[in-house]
Amino acid sequence: MKTMERTFTLDRNLMLRAERKLRRHGRTLDDAVTYAMTVIVSTRGLPQMASATDPFFSEPNTSHLRNAISDMNAGRNVVFRDIVEDSGNA
């Protein structure tokens, strides 16, 4: 296999964080770039990102979840209910 060396610019913090995570899985940044290029070539373009297709990751939902988590942590807008087990005699 022939290889090619290419220089590109990455945010230093992003690169260091990515390298740490990849190292935990026994991989390198070179492995990740090779994988990304393979996916791009095999899909004939950029693959669909989860955030683009899954409504869970849409901005309105993530905003709602951030607000709900903030409220829960602050004890606002929280309603506690007793859990009633179903006896099966419905």
Secondary structure, 3 states (H helix, E strand, C coil): CCCCCCCCCCCHHHHHHHHHHHHHCCCCHHHHHHHHHHHHHHCCCCCCCHHHHCHHHCHHHHHHHHHHHHHHHHCCCCCCCCCCCCCCCC
